[in-house]
Amino acid sequence: MKMTTFELDNLQPRAEAASADAYLKRIANAVVLVLPFFLWGTNMVIMEDVMAKTGSMFVAFARLIPGGFGIIAFASLRGKKFPSGVTAWLPIALFGLINSTLFQVFCVEGLTRTIAGIGSVIIDSQPLTVAVMAAMFYGEVLGPKSITALISGIFGLILIEVPPLKMQELLHSLLHSFGILKASPPLHSTGKWSLWDSGEWWMLLAAQCMAVGTIMMRWVSRFADPIMVIGWHMVLGSIPVLALSIWRQDPAVSGHLQDLNLGDWAELVYISVFGSALATGLFFYNATKGSLTELSVLTLLTPVFATIFGYLLRNEVITKIELVGSVITLVSICFVKVEKPKPTEPQNFNIRYDSLPVEATP
């Protein structure tokens, strides 16, 4: 059956419209993927600014409770069901403890001791952990290139986290233990270096919590709606954080909220709504689809945004060795690639040997 001239004339505009819609859809998908990391990067810089006035734990609380209730309200409006039963609430509570409470506490403790750019690099090293855990729990396969990238990524993190004088001391001790150096020369170190005084160490702990949370998301989503899970894990996780804020007598909970100006309140709103609720919701929405490792690789954009805005807004700079370590870590993350295991064809072991094709015989 031949098409009429009228039908042919209308076919091309329809095809062009479909092509335009597909192009816009690809752009929208790209924005959804990238937006969480832009929000997290700028959020780190803003947190640094407002923590001095409110206290670090209060900022962590502000990142959780309002955003959590906002996500729950959004899910309710969309008709999502509330979690029900111990089998749902227990995984959500565990998820909240790791991915909300511990992550936020470690993050703000680290941010009080280091700058946003370096902190973001370390937190976003979590794809290295995700790759290993995804291979362990979800059967995603790590090839030789990925294993090499993991090792180099760890080396990059060492360059970032260990102070140069301490690194020199460790190197001399190592060479001395192998007999390469007869004696370890005295180093002019300025006092003892404590791991717990290192902001980079706290950020590394936060990264591990985020990695575990990324892996847990698929499991927890089996027991409740993913959007509800995200909202409730933030609400439940905020309770211990608020208790810590009160125990430490943060300025914001000890009668100094009136000291905040309009700009401070605007920063708190940005931290809670955009840097927490929207960013977290988009990230874990994406985590329920596709490869966990490939999604986590996009987190390398966060330190880029954090470094740019940290320099523009706070004149923050990083040292040469930190820059080298950051580049090594981020490049390593790019090469962490996983593959789904190939399904093996079931074999019929009852088949006669002489019926096999010639090339299959030894």
ChimeraX attribute file (.defattr): number of C-alpha atoms within 10 A of each C-alpha:
attribute: neighborCount
match mode: 1-to-1
recipient: residues
	/A:1	3
	/A:2	6
	/A:3	7
	/A:4	8
	/A:5	9
	/A:6	8
	/A:7	10
	/A:8	11
	/A:9	10
	/A:10	10
	/A:11	11
	/A:12	11
	/A:13	11
	/A:14	11
	/A:15	11
	/A:16	11
	/A:17	11
	/A:18	12
	/A:19	12
	/A:20	12
	/A:21	12
	/A:22	12
	/A:23	12
	/A:24	12
	/A:25	12
	/A:26	12
	/A:27	12
	/A:28	12
	/A:29	12
	/A:30	11
	/A:31	11
	/A:32	16
	/A:33	19
	/A:34	19
	/A:35	18
	/A:36	25
	/A:37	27
	/A:38	19
	/A:39	21
	/A:40	25
	/A:41	29
	/A:42	25
	/A:43	26
	/A:44	27
	/A:45	26
	/A:46	23
	/A:47	23
	/A:48	20
	/A:49	14
	/A:50	19
	/A:51	22
	/A:52	13
	/A:53	18
	/A:54	22
	/A:55	19
	/A:56	28
	/A:57	30
	/A:58	26
	/A:59	27
	/A:60	28
	/A:61	27
	/A:62	22
	/A:63	27
	/A:64	32
	/A:65	25
	/A:66	19
	/A:67	29
	/A:68	30
	/A:69	18
	/A:70	17
	/A:71	24
	/A:72	21
	/A:73	15
	/A:74	15
	/A:75	20
	/A:76	14
	/A:77	9
	/A:78	9
	/A:79	9
	/A:80	16
	/A:81	12
	/A:82	17
	/A:83	16
	/A:84	10
	/A:85	10
	/A:86	10
	/A:87	12
	/A:88	18
	/A:89	20
	/A:90	13
	/A:91	21
	/A:92	27
	/A:93	20
	/A:94	18
	/A:95	27
	/A:96	25
	/A:97	23
	/A:98	21
	/A:99	26
	/A:100	30
	/A:101	27
	/A:102	20
	/A:103	27
	/A:104	27
	/A:105	23
	/A:106	21
	/A:107	28
	/A:108	26
	/A:109	23
	/A:110	25
	/A:111	25
	/A:112	18
	/A:113	16
	/A:114	18
	/A:115	22
	/A:116	31
	/A:117	27
	/A:118	27
	/A:119	31
	/A:120	31
	/A:121	31
	/A:122	28
	/A:123	26
	/A:124	29
	/A:125	30
	/A:126	26
	/A:127	32
	/A:128	26
	/A:129	20
	/A:130	25
	/A:131	28
	/A:132	21
	/A:133	18
	/A:134	22
	/A:135	18
	/A:136	11
	/A:137	10
	/A:138	14
	/A:139	13
	/A:140	20
	/A:141	17
	/A:142	20
	/A:143	13
	/A:144	10
	/A:145	13
	/A:146	21
	/A:147	18
	/A:148	14
	/A:149	23
	/A:150	24
	/A:151	13
	/A:152	19
	/A:153	26
	/A:154	17
	/A:155	16
	/A:156	25
	/A:157	24
	/A:158	17
	/A:159	20
	/A:160	27
	/A:161	22
	/A:162	18
	/A:163	15
	/A:164	14
	/A:165	14
	/A:166	14
	/A:167	14
	/A:168	13
	/A:169	17
	/A:170	14
	/A:171	13
	/A:172	18
	/A:173	17
	/A:174	14
	/A:175	14
	/A:176	15
	/A:177	13
	/A:178	9
	/A:179	10
	/A:180	11
	/A:181	13
	/A:182	10
	/A:183	12
	/A:184	15
	/A:185	11
	/A:186	8
	/A:187	11
	/A:188	8
	/A:189	11
	/A:190	7
	/A:191	6
	/A:192	7
	/A:193	13
	/A:194	8
	/A:195	12
	/A:196	11
	/A:197	12
	/A:198	18
	/A:199	22
	/A:200	29
	/A:201	25
	/A:202	26
	/A:203	31
	/A:204	25
	/A:205	20
	/A:206	28
	/A:207	28
	/A:208	24
	/A:209	25
	/A:210	25
	/A:211	29
	/A:212	18
	/A:213	23
	/A:214	26
	/A:215	21
	/A:216	18
	/A:217	21
	/A:218	17
	/A:219	14
	/A:220	23
	/A:221	18
	/A:222	12
	/A:223	19
	/A:224	21
	/A:225	16
	/A:226	21
	/A:227	22
	/A:228	25
	/A:229	31
	/A:230	30
	/A:231	27
	/A:232	26
	/A:233	26
	/A:234	32
	/A:235	23
	/A:236	22
	/A:237	27
	/A:238	28
	/A:239	18
	/A:240	17
	/A:241	25
	/A:242	22
	/A:243	14
	/A:244	17
	/A:245	23
	/A:246	16
	/A:247	11
	/A:248	15
	/A:249	15
	/A:250	22
	/A:251	19
	/A:252	21
	/A:253	17
	/A:254	12
	/A:255	10
	/A:256	12
	/A:257	13
	/A:258	7
	/A:259	12
	/A:260	14
	/A:261	9
	/A:262	9
	/A:263	10
	/A:264	17
	/A:265	13
	/A:266	12
	/A:267	17
	/A:268	22
	/A:269	17
	/A:270	20
	/A:271	28
	/A:272	25
	/A:273	22
	/A:274	21
	/A:275	26
	/A:276	26
	/A:277	25
	/A:278	20
	/A:279	24
	/A:280	24
	/A:281	22
	/A:282	19
	/A:283	20
	/A:284	21
	/A:285	16
	/A:286	17
	/A:287	20
	/A:288	16
	/A:289	10
	/A:290	9
	/A:291	17
	/A:292	23
	/A:293	28
	/A:294	19
	/A:295	18
	/A:296	25
	/A:297	23
	/A:298	17
	/A:299	27
	/A:300	25
	/A:301	20
	/A:302	28
	/A:303	28
	/A:304	20
	/A:305	23
	/A:306	29
	/A:307	27
	/A:308	20
	/A:309	21
	/A:310	23
	/A:311	16
	/A:312	10
	/A:313	12
	/A:314	16
	/A:315	10
	/A:316	16
	/A:317	16
	/A:318	15
	/A:319	10
	/A:320	10
	/A:321	14
	/A:322	22
	/A:323	16
	/A:324	15
	/A:325	25
	/A:326	27
	/A:327	16
	/A:328	20
	/A:329	29
	/A:330	25
	/A:331	16
	/A:332	26
	/A:333	28
	/A:334	16
	/A:335	17
	/A:336	26
	/A:337	21
	/A:338	21
	/A:339	13
	/A:340	12
	/A:341	12
	/A:342	7
	/A:343	6
	/A:344	6
	/A:345	6
	/A:346	6
	/A:347	7
	/A:348	7
	/A:349	7
	/A:350	6
	/A:351	9
	/A:352	8
	/A:353	10
	/A:354	8
	/A:355	7
	/A:356	10
	/A:357	8
	/A:358	8
	/A:359	6
	/A:360	7
	/A:361	8
	/A:362	4
